[in-house]
Amino acid sequence: MKQEVSVCWLRRDLRLFDNTALYHALNSKYPVLIFFIFDSDILDKLLDKKDRRVVFIHRNLHMLNDIAVKYGSYICVLHDQPTKAFNQICEQFEVKEVYANHDYEPYAITRDSQITAFLNSRGIKFATFKDQVIFEKAEVMKSDGTPYTVFTPYSKIWKNKYRSEELKNYPSEKLLNNLFRSAIKAIPSLTDIGFEDFELEVTPNIINEDIIKNYHLTRNAPSVNGTSYISVHLRFGTVSIRQLVVLANRVNETWLNELIWREFFMMILFNFPGVVNHSFKKKYDKIKWRNNETEFFLWCKGETGYPLVDAGMRQLNETGWMHNRVRLVVASFLCKHLLIDWRWGEAYFGQKLLDYDLSSNNGNWQWASGSGCDSAPYFRIFNPTEQTKKFDPKLDYIKAWIKDFNPHYLTPIVDHNFARKRALEVYKTSLTENEQQNVD
């Protein structure tokens, strides 16, 4: 006879503490099997088999498994398409209920609809919960019920709502005795799922409160240890957003705003899924990009001749991370100086960033190009040289990532003044032509 279980399906919530879905599962009347799927529909699309994100997930599953083992349980990990993986679980166990936390990306929404249909056909309840954000979907809206598309009023309502409501806690870590007990099973190796194992250095998911207190003073200096380095942990849910927001609300308003920006972009993606492939401001899809492949390749390698841009790209290529201020500079450079479609840069970041998050990556790239909601106007063009003087005046960051740096290490691939003038003309002409066509 099959063992009756509730299943808690982990996705972007790789932790056993303050986990909403896990908390509800552990409060059910059945022992809980924790389940993770290395989704072959996603992994098969990753061409680089030394993918930092896959390694990061694998490492964290082992850490969670070590905790589960202490309770006589284990993390059940399968490598398959989601429906096939659930079919395997249902063949092995008498699955009574499945619990998971919400995911807001288009692929995830489609996947969850398919799993819902599969489970419903077997009479299995599928319960999902809000966990990776404080407010989701339509919880922060205008008075007329439509989504905000400008950050400042959204953040004002977000803060008022947060400060007027009691934040719930989900102490799942106190209920782990309710895990399903069984002989331990091994997690598939990285080789088993078609990837290479290698050493991966990641900042621990521990917040330095002193850094957060000074965040508004240090966050723009790339050579200073002045940011939280928590983005990868937010992306994969190895930290609790609820705990971070409590800290941010108490310690630093600027850092709180960054956490709200994250939710703003998630809300935009959920309510306007077309932004995945198109400009939020539709007229910006008419920009006549140059899309020079040689120049794009030099940008990717960090060989543009602009030190701050090149240092940022080399940091990204070597570590899978880039300082937030530098991300804005390199994105602006690609779109404005080189007139290369923001989608090219977004896709490259999507391949390289350890903390890659579709909503934030898309939102920030569209912000940099001028095509997004509440984005920088198209005529705002960062001067990389002036940005260097302002944020890396001693060239500490640049010298850290450009090992052979000297003032003439490379000839700039484009003159700033020429590029700025060209970008203004192309943007203005393309947008004007689009307006005239709409009138006609």
C-alpha positions in Angstrom: 0.0 0.0 0.0 1.3 3.4 -0.9 2.3 5.9 1.7 -0.1 8.9 2.0 1.7 12.2 1.8 1.3 15.9 1.2 3.8 17.2 -1.3 5.5 20.6 -0.9 6.9 21.6 -4.3 9.9 23.9 -4.0 10.7 26.3 -6.9 11.9 29.8 -6.2 11.8 29.2 -2.4 14.8 27.0 -1.6 14.6 27.3 2.2 12.9 25.4 5.0 12.3 28.5 7.2 9.5 31.1 6.9 8.3 29.3 3.8 4.5 29.8 3.3 3.7 26.7 1.2 5.9 24.5 3.4 4.2 25.9 6.5 0.7 25.1 5.2 1.9 21.6 4.0 3.3 20.8 7.4 0.0 21.8 9.0 -1.9 19.4 6.9 -2.9 16.0 8.3 -0.4 14.0 6.1 3.4 13.7 6.4 5.2 16.0 4.0 7.4 15.0 1.1 9.5 18.0 -0.1 9.9 17.9 -3.8 12.1 19.7 -6.4 12.2 19.3 -10.1 15.2 20.1 -12.3 12.9 21.0 -15.1 14.2 19.6 -18.4 12.1 22.0 -20.4 14.3 24.8 -18.9 17.6 23.0 -18.6 17.6 21.7 -22.2 17.7 25.4 -23.3 20.9 26.2 -21.4 23.7 25.8 -23.9 26.5 26.4 -21.3 26.8 23.2 -19.2 28.8 25.1 -16.6 25.8 27.1 -15.6 26.3 28.9 -12.3 22.6 28.9 -11.5 22.2 25.2 -11.8 25.3 24.7 -9.6 23.8 27.2 -7.0 20.5 25.3 -6.9 22.2 22.0 -6.6 24.4 23.2 -3.7 21.4 24.5 -1.9 19.3 21.4 -2.4 22.2 19.5 -0.7 22.1 21.9 2.2 18.3 21.5 2.6 18.7 17.7 2.3 21.2 17.8 5.2 18.5 19.5 7.3 15.8 17.1 6.2 18.0 14.1 7.0 18.2 15.2 10.6 14.4 14.6 10.8 14.6 11.2 9.1 13.5 12.6 5.8 15.0 13.8 2.5 14.4 16.2 -0.4 13.0 14.3 -3.4 14.7 15.6 -6.5 13.8 14.5 -10.0 15.1 15.6 -13.4 12.3 15.6 -15.9 9.4 17.6 -17.4 7.2 18.7 -14.6 4.1 16.6 -15.5 6.2 13.5 -16.0 8.0 14.2 -12.6 4.6 14.4 -10.9 3.5 11.3 -12.5 6.5 9.5 -11.0 5.6 10.8 -7.6 2.0 9.8 -7.9 3.1 6.3 -8.9 5.3 6.0 -5.8 3.1 7.7 -3.2 -0.6 8.3 -2.5 -0.4 12.0 -3.0 -3.3 13.7 -1.2 -2.4 17.4 -1.6 0.3 19.5 -3.3 1.5 22.8 -1.9 3.6 25.4 -3.7 4.3 29.1 -3.7 3.2 31.5 -6.5 5.5 32.1 -9.5 4.6 35.0 -11.8 6.6 34.5 -14.9 4.8 33.5 -18.1 6.4 30.0 -18.4 5.7 29.3 -14.7 2.1 30.3 -15.1 1.6 27.9 -18.0 3.5 25.1 -16.2 1.4 25.5 -13.1 -1.8 25.4 -15.2 -0.7 22.1 -16.7 0.2 20.7 -13.2 -3.2 21.9 -11.9 -5.0 20.0 -14.7 -2.9 16.9 -14.1 -3.5 16.9 -10.3 -7.2 17.7 -10.7 -7.6 14.7 -13.0 -6.4 12.6 -10.1 -8.5 14.3 -7.5 -5.5 15.9 -5.8 -5.8 19.4 -4.4 -3.2 21.9 -5.6 -2.9 24.8 -3.2 -0.6 27.8 -3.9 0.4 30.8 -1.8 2.1 34.2 -1.9 5.7 33.9 -0.7 8.4 35.7 -2.8 6.8 39.1 -2.5 5.0 41.2 0.1 2.3 42.3 -2.4 1.5 40.5 -5.6 -0.6 40.7 -8.8 -3.4 43.2 -8.1 -2.8 43.9 -4.4 -1.4 47.4 -5.1 -3.5 49.1 -7.7 -4.8 52.5 -8.7 -8.2 53.6 -7.3 -9.7 52.6 -10.7 -8.4 49.1 -10.4 -5.7 49.3 -13.0 -2.0 48.6 -12.5 0.5 51.3 -11.6 3.0 52.0 -14.3 5.0 54.6 -12.4 7.1 53.6 -9.5 6.8 56.5 -7.0 3.0 56.3 -6.5 3.2 52.5 -6.5 5.8 52.6 -3.8 3.8 55.1 -1.7 0.7 52.9 -1.7 2.9 49.9 -1.1 4.4 51.4 2.0 1.1 52.7 3.3 -0.4 49.2 2.9 2.6 47.5 4.4 2.7 49.7 7.5 -1.0 49.5 8.1 -1.2 45.7 7.9 0.2 43.1 10.2 2.8 41.0 8.4 2.1 37.2 8.9 4.8 34.8 9.8 5.1 31.2 8.6 7.5 29.5 10.9 7.8 26.3 8.9 11.1 25.5 10.6 9.3 24.7 13.8 7.2 22.0 12.1 9.8 19.9 10.4 8.9 16.9 12.6 6.0 16.5 10.3 8.2 15.6 7.4 7.7 12.3 5.7 10.1 9.8 7.2 11.9 7.3 5.0 15.2 5.8 4.1 17.5 8.5 2.6 17.6 8.8 -1.2 20.5 10.5 -3.1 20.1 13.7 -5.0 21.0 13.3 -8.7 24.5 14.6 -9.4 25.1 17.6 -11.7 26.6 15.1 -14.2 23.3 13.1 -13.9 21.4 16.1 -15.2 23.9 17.0 -17.9 25.9 19.8 -16.2 29.4 20.2 -15.0 30.3 20.7 -11.3 32.8 23.4 -10.3 33.7 25.6 -7.4 31.2 28.5 -7.0 31.8 31.4 -4.7 28.6 33.0 -3.5 28.2 35.5 -0.7 26.2 33.8 2.2 22.6 34.7 2.7 23.5 36.7 5.8 22.7 40.4 5.9 25.3 42.8 7.2 23.2 45.4 9.0 26.0 48.0 9.0 26.1 47.8 5.2 22.3 48.3 5.1 22.5 51.3 7.4 24.9 53.0 5.1 23.4 51.7 1.8 22.2 55.1 0.6 25.8 56.4 1.0 27.7 53.4 -0.5 25.5 51.7 -3.0 26.8 53.6 -6.1 30.5 53.0 -5.5 31.5 49.8 -7.2 34.8 49.4 -5.5 33.3 49.6 -2.0 31.6 46.7 -0.2 28.5 48.8 0.0 25.6 46.6 -1.3 23.8 43.7 0.2 24.9 41.0 -2.4 21.5 39.4 -1.6 20.0 39.4 -5.1 20.9 35.8 -5.9 19.3 34.7 -2.6 16.2 36.7 -3.4 16.1 35.1 -6.8 16.1 31.5 -5.5 14.3 32.2 -2.2 17.2 31.2 0.1 16.2 34.3 2.1 12.7 35.4 3.3 11.5 38.6 1.7 9.4 39.2 4.8 12.4 39.2 7.0 14.3 41.5 4.6 11.5 44.0 4.5 11.2 44.1 8.2 14.9 45.0 8.4 14.7 47.5 5.5 11.7 49.3 7.0 13.6 49.6 10.3 17.1 50.5 9.0 17.2 52.1 5.5 14.5 53.6 3.3 16.7 53.5 0.2 17.2 49.8 0.5 13.5 49.3 1.1 12.8 51.1 -2.1 15.1 48.7 -4.0 13.0 45.8 -2.6 9.9 47.6 -3.7 11.3 48.1 -7.2 11.7 44.3 -7.4 8.0 43.8 -6.7 7.1 46.7 -9.0 8.7 44.9 -11.9 7.1 41.6 -10.9 3.7 43.3 -11.0 4.5 44.8 -14.4 5.5 41.4 -15.8 2.4 39.7 -14.4 0.0 42.4 -15.7 1.8 43.1 -18.9 3.4 39.8 -20.0 4.0 41.3 -23.5 7.1 43.1 -22.1 9.0 39.8 -22.4 9.4 40.3 -26.1 8.2 43.9 -26.7 8.8 47.4 -25.4 6.4 48.5 -22.7 6.1 51.8 -24.7 5.1 50.2 -28.0 6.4 53.0 -30.1 9.9 52.1 -29.0 9.7 48.9 -31.0 10.1 51.2 -34.0 13.6 52.3 -33.0 16.0 51.7 -35.9 18.7 49.8 -34.1 22.1 49.4 -35.8 22.7 46.0 -34.2 26.3 45.7 -35.3 27.4 42.2 -34.3 31.1 43.0 -34.1 30.5 45.9 -31.7 28.1 43.7 -29.7 30.8 41.0 -29.4 33.3 43.6 -28.1 30.7 44.8 -25.6 30.2 41.2 -24.4 33.9 40.6 -24.0 34.5 44.0 -22.2 36.6 45.4 -25.0 34.8 48.7 -25.9 37.7 50.9 -24.8 35.5 52.5 -22.1 37.0 51.3 -18.8 33.9 51.3 -16.6 31.9 49.5 -19.3 34.7 46.9 -19.8 35.3 46.4 -16.1 31.6 45.7 -15.6 31.4 43.2 -18.4 34.5 41.4 -17.3 33.2 41.2 -13.8 30.0 39.7 -15.2 31.8 37.2 -17.3 34.1 36.1 -14.5 31.7 36.0 -11.6 28.1 36.0 -12.8 27.5 39.3 -11.0 27.9 43.0 -11.7 27.5 46.0 -9.5 24.1 47.7 -9.8 25.4 51.1 -10.8 27.7 49.6 -13.4 24.7 47.5 -14.8 23.0 50.8 -15.6 26.1 52.2 -17.3 26.8 49.1 -19.5 23.1 48.9 -20.5 22.9 52.5 -21.4 26.1 52.2 -23.4 24.8 49.3 -25.5 21.5 50.9 -26.3 22.5 54.5 -26.7 26.2 54.5 -27.7 26.1 51.5 -29.9 22.3 51.6 -30.8 22.0 47.8 -30.2 18.5 46.5 -29.3 18.0 46.2 -25.6 16.8 42.7 -26.1 20.3 41.6 -27.1 21.7 42.9 -23.9 18.9 41.5 -21.8 19.5 38.0 -23.4 23.2 38.2 -22.7 22.6 39.1 -19.0 20.1 36.3 -19.0 22.8 33.8 -19.9 25.4 35.2 -17.5 23.8 36.6 -14.3 23.7 34.3 -11.3 20.9 36.4 -9.9 19.0 36.5 -13.2 15.4 37.3 -12.7 13.2 37.9 -15.7 11.1 40.7 -14.3 14.0 42.8 -12.9 16.3 42.1 -15.9 13.6 43.0 -18.4 12.4 46.0 -16.4 15.9 47.5 -15.9 17.0 46.9 -19.5 13.8 48.7 -20.7 14.5 51.4 -18.2 18.0 51.9 -19.6 16.8 52.0 -23.2 13.9 54.3 -22.5 11.3 51.8 -23.7 10.0 50.7 -20.3 7.4 51.9 -17.8 8.7 54.8 -15.7 12.0 54.6 -17.6 14.7 57.1 -18.1 13.9 59.4 -21.0 15.6 58.5 -24.2 17.7 61.7 -24.2 19.3 60.7 -20.8 22.5 59.2 -22.0 25.2 58.2 -19.4 28.7 59.4 -20.1 30.9 56.5 -19.0 33.8 58.8 -18.4 31.8 61.1 -16.1 30.3 58.1 -14.4 33.8 56.9 -13.7 34.9 60.3 -12.2 31.8 60.3 -10.0 31.7 56.7 -8.8 35.2 55.2 -9.3 37.5 58.3 -9.2 40.5 56.3 -8.0 39.9 53.6 -10.7 39.9 50.9 -8.0 37.0 49.0 -9.5 38.3 49.4 -13.1 41.8 48.2 -12.1 40.3 45.2 -10.2 38.7 43.9 -13.4 40.9 45.1 -16.2 44.2 43.5 -15.1 46.4 45.2 -17.7 44.7 48.6 -17.4 46.4 51.8 -18.5 44.8 55.0 -19.8 45.2 53.8 -23.4 44.6 50.1 -23.1 42.1 50.1 -25.9 40.9 52.6 -28.5 37.2 53.4 -27.8 35.0 51.8 -30.4 33.0 55.0 -30.7 33.4 58.6 -29.7 31.0 59.6 -26.9 29.9 62.9 -28.3 29.3 61.4 -31.8 27.4 58.4 -30.2 25.3 60.7 -28.1 24.3 62.9 -31.0 23.6 59.8 -33.2 21.4 58.2 -30.5 19.4 61.4 -30.0 18.8 61.7 -33.8 17.9 58.0 -34.3 15.5 57.9 -31.3 13.9 61.2 -32.2 13.5 60.3 -35.8 12.1 56.8 -35.1 9.6 58.0 -32.5 8.5 61.0 -34.7 7.9 58.7 -37.7 6.0 56.3 -35.5 3.7 59.2 -34.3 3.1 60.4 -37.9 2.2 56.9 -39.0 -0.3 56.6 -36.1 -1.9 59.9 -37.2 -2.0 58.8 -40.8 
